[in-house]
Amino acid sequence: VFALHFSENYRTDHPDNILTYFLRGGYEGVSVFFVLSGFLLTLAMLRDLKAHTFNLRQYFVRRAARVYPLYYALLAVTFVLTPFVVHWQNVLLIQGFFPSVVFEGIPPSWTLTVEESFYILLPLIIALCLKVGKSNGLVLWCLGLMGVGFFLLTVHIPDFLVHPQFLWSHTIFGRFLIFAVGMACAFLYEQRTQRSRVLLIVSTLVFVSATCLSALESDHPDFR
């Protein structure tokens, strides 16, 4: 991801270079990060629930401590240096829902809007998965969030979501599918059966292969 952001001039000057294809694929690092978040946070929560040590307040305090102090410190520096690029959406960390400012303030921080949304929803997602079945729960959440996202598109809130490609690429309504891959892997890993190990290995290989192929095929591999 870092290499992608700092190689724009090189990629423009050498569009057919093999290194350009490699650098362009860095965009998929965001997807890999979301899969890892889904996997690690789900695994930790399942283990806490199993040990009866899960505390909802402590969970949100930890999530806030991981994001907000560093984010607001960097946003304050950004405001001092270039105040015109900081908007009220940046202050609330919801810029990821607004196309006109999604890359304003701290450009890569749109991913934090997606992460923050996942953090808030995760306890509810796990609760439903444990109630109706893990696979059923993930499918219901995927369909539900996509449904809510497309419903919000029909409401035509000014500068909010705006079009399906943005919804799919930059918000939790589309990106939850990627978190769900990590969550599914956590469910399989936690089962510790021979069948779940095989499924986990196969799903990992499929995900890695699909990620590499999509990174080579498109400038917007997540949408593809």
C-alpha positions as CSV (number, residue, x, y, z in Angstrom):
1,V,0.0,0.0,0.0
2,F,2.8,2.4,0.9
3,A,4.6,1.6,-2.4
4,L,1.4,2.2,-4.4
5,H,0.8,5.6,-2.8
6,F,4.4,6.8,-3.5
7,S,4.9,5.4,-7.0
8,E,2.3,7.3,-9.0
9,N,4.9,9.2,-11.1
10,Y,6.8,6.0,-11.9
11,R,3.7,4.1,-12.9
12,T,2.6,6.9,-15.2
13,D,6.0,7.1,-16.9
14,H,6.3,3.3,-17.2
15,P,2.8,1.9,-17.7
16,D,3.8,-1.4,-19.2
17,N,6.7,-2.2,-16.8
18,I,6.5,-5.4,-14.8
19,L,7.3,-3.3,-11.6
20,T,4.3,-1.1,-12.4
21,Y,2.0,-4.2,-12.3
22,F,3.5,-5.2,-9.0
23,L,3.1,-1.7,-7.5
24,R,-0.4,-1.3,-8.8
25,G,-1.3,-4.5,-7.0
26,G,-0.5,-2.8,-3.7
27,Y,-4.1,-1.5,-3.7
28,E,-5.2,-5.1,-2.8
29,G,-3.2,-4.7,0.5
30,V,-6.3,-2.9,1.8
31,S,-8.4,-6.0,1.2
32,V,-5.8,-8.2,2.8
33,F,-5.8,-5.9,5.9
34,F,-9.6,-6.2,6.1
35,V,-9.4,-10.0,5.9
36,L,-6.8,-10.0,8.7
37,S,-9.0,-7.7,10.9
38,G,-12.0,-10.0,10.4
39,F,-9.9,-13.1,11.2
40,L,-8.0,-11.7,14.3
41,L,-10.9,-9.8,15.9
42,T,-13.3,-12.7,15.5
43,L,-10.9,-15.2,16.8
44,A,-10.2,-13.1,19.9
45,M,-13.9,-12.5,20.6
46,L,-14.8,-16.2,20.2
47,R,-12.1,-17.2,22.7
48,D,-13.2,-14.5,25.1
49,L,-16.8,-15.6,24.9
50,K,-15.7,-19.3,25.3
51,A,-13.7,-18.3,28.5
52,H,-16.6,-16.0,29.7
53,T,-14.1,-13.1,29.8
54,F,-15.6,-10.9,27.1
55,N,-16.5,-7.4,28.2
56,L,-18.3,-5.2,25.7
57,R,-17.1,-1.9,27.3
58,Q,-13.5,-3.1,27.4
59,Y,-13.8,-4.2,23.7
60,F,-14.8,-0.7,22.6
61,V,-12.2,1.0,24.8
62,R,-9.5,-1.1,23.1
63,R,-10.8,-0.4,19.6
64,A,-10.9,3.3,20.3
65,A,-7.4,3.3,21.8
66,R,-6.1,1.6,18.7
67,V,-7.4,4.2,16.3
68,Y,-8.4,7.6,17.8
69,P,-5.2,8.9,19.6
70,L,-2.9,8.5,16.6
71,Y,-5.5,9.6,14.1
72,Y,-6.5,12.8,15.9
73,A,-2.8,13.7,16.6
74,L,-2.0,13.3,12.9
75,L,-5.2,15.2,11.9
76,A,-4.2,18.1,14.2
77,V,-0.9,18.3,12.4
78,T,-2.6,18.2,9.0
79,F,-5.0,21.0,10.1
80,V,-2.1,23.2,11.2
81,L,-0.2,22.7,7.9
82,T,-3.2,22.7,5.5
83,P,-6.4,23.6,7.3
84,F,-8.5,23.8,4.1
85,V,-8.3,20.0,3.5
86,V,-9.8,19.1,6.9
87,H,-13.6,18.9,7.0
88,W,-16.2,18.1,9.6
89,Q,-16.4,14.5,8.2
90,N,-12.7,14.1,9.1
91,V,-13.3,15.2,12.6
92,L,-16.1,12.5,13.0
93,L,-14.0,9.9,11.1
94,I,-16.9,9.4,8.6
95,Q,-15.2,10.8,5.5
96,G,-15.3,7.3,4.0
97,F,-19.0,7.7,3.3
98,F,-18.7,11.0,1.4
99,P,-17.1,10.9,-2.1
100,S,-16.3,14.6,-2.2
101,V,-14.0,14.4,0.9
102,V,-13.1,10.7,1.0
103,F,-9.4,11.5,0.2
104,E,-9.3,14.8,2.0
105,G,-7.5,15.4,5.3
106,I,-5.4,12.2,5.6
107,P,-6.1,10.5,2.3
108,P,-5.6,6.8,3.3
109,S,-7.8,7.3,6.4
110,W,-11.0,6.4,4.5
111,T,-10.1,2.8,5.4
112,L,-10.5,3.8,9.1
113,T,-14.1,4.7,8.4
114,V,-14.6,1.1,7.1
115,E,-12.7,-0.4,10.1
116,E,-14.6,1.7,12.6
117,S,-17.9,0.5,11.1
118,F,-16.7,-3.1,11.4
119,Y,-15.6,-2.6,15.0
120,I,-19.1,-1.2,15.9
121,L,-20.9,-4.0,14.2
122,L,-18.7,-7.0,15.1
123,P,-20.4,-7.8,18.5
124,L,-23.8,-7.8,16.8
125,I,-22.5,-9.9,13.9
126,I,-21.0,-12.5,16.3
127,A,-24.2,-12.6,18.3
128,L,-26.3,-13.4,15.2
129,C,-23.8,-16.0,14.0
130,L,-23.9,-17.8,17.3
131,K,-27.7,-17.7,17.3
132,V,-28.6,-18.8,13.8
133,G,-25.4,-20.6,12.7
134,K,-22.1,-19.1,11.7
135,S,-22.5,-19.5,7.9
136,N,-26.1,-18.4,8.0
137,G,-25.2,-15.4,10.1
138,L,-22.5,-14.2,7.8
139,V,-24.7,-14.6,4.7
140,L,-27.5,-12.6,6.4
141,W,-25.2,-9.8,7.4
142,C,-23.7,-9.6,3.9
143,L,-27.1,-9.4,2.3
144,G,-28.4,-7.1,5.0
145,L,-25.6,-4.6,4.7
146,M,-25.7,-4.5,1.0
147,G,-29.5,-4.1,1.1
148,V,-29.1,-1.1,3.5
149,G,-26.4,0.4,1.4
150,F,-28.5,0.3,-1.8
151,F,-31.5,1.5,0.0
152,L,-29.5,4.6,1.2
153,L,-28.5,5.2,-2.4
154,T,-32.2,5.5,-3.3
155,V,-32.7,8.1,-0.6
156,H,-30.4,10.5,-2.4
157,I,-28.7,12.1,0.6
158,P,-26.5,14.9,-0.7
159,D,-22.9,13.7,-1.2
160,F,-23.6,10.5,0.7
161,L,-22.5,7.3,-1.0
162,V,-23.7,8.8,-4.4
163,H,-23.2,5.7,-6.7
164,P,-22.9,1.9,-6.4
165,Q,-19.2,1.6,-7.3
166,F,-18.3,3.9,-4.4
167,L,-20.6,2.0,-2.0
168,W,-19.0,-1.2,-3.1
169,S,-15.4,0.0,-3.0
170,H,-15.2,2.3,-0.1
171,T,-17.8,1.5,2.5
172,I,-18.7,-1.3,4.9
173,F,-21.9,-2.0,2.9
174,G,-19.7,-3.5,0.1
175,R,-16.5,-4.2,1.9
176,F,-18.1,-6.4,4.6
177,L,-17.8,-9.3,2.1
178,I,-14.0,-9.0,2.6
179,F,-14.2,-9.0,6.4
180,A,-16.6,-12.0,6.2
181,V,-13.8,-14.0,4.5
182,G,-11.6,-13.4,7.5
183,M,-14.4,-14.2,9.9
184,A,-15.2,-17.4,8.1
185,C,-11.5,-18.4,8.4
186,A,-11.6,-17.7,12.1
187,F,-14.7,-19.9,12.5
188,L,-12.9,-22.7,10.6
189,Y,-9.7,-22.3,12.5
190,E,-11.5,-22.4,15.9
191,Q,-13.2,-25.7,15.0
192,R,-9.9,-27.5,14.8
193,T,-11.2,-30.4,12.8
194,Q,-9.6,-32.1,9.8
195,R,-12.3,-30.9,7.5
196,S,-12.0,-27.3,8.8
197,R,-8.2,-27.4,8.3
198,V,-8.7,-28.5,4.7
199,L,-11.3,-25.8,4.0
200,L,-9.1,-23.1,5.6
201,I,-6.1,-24.1,3.5
202,V,-8.2,-24.2,0.3
203,S,-10.0,-20.9,1.0
204,T,-6.6,-19.2,1.8
205,L,-5.1,-20.4,-1.5
206,V,-8.2,-19.3,-3.4
207,F,-8.2,-15.9,-1.8
208,V,-4.4,-15.4,-2.4
209,S,-4.8,-16.5,-6.0
210,A,-7.8,-14.2,-6.6
211,T,-6.1,-11.3,-5.0
212,C,-3.0,-11.7,-7.2
213,L,-5.0,-12.0,-10.4
214,S,-7.3,-9.1,-9.6
215,A,-4.3,-6.9,-8.7
216,L,-2.8,-7.6,-12.2
217,E,-6.1,-7.2,-14.1
218,S,-7.5,-3.9,-13.0
219,D,-6.7,-0.4,-11.7
220,H,-9.6,-1.0,-9.3
221,P,-9.3,-4.7,-8.4
222,D,-11.7,-4.5,-5.4
223,F,-14.5,-3.4,-7.7
224,R,-13.6,-6.0,-10.3
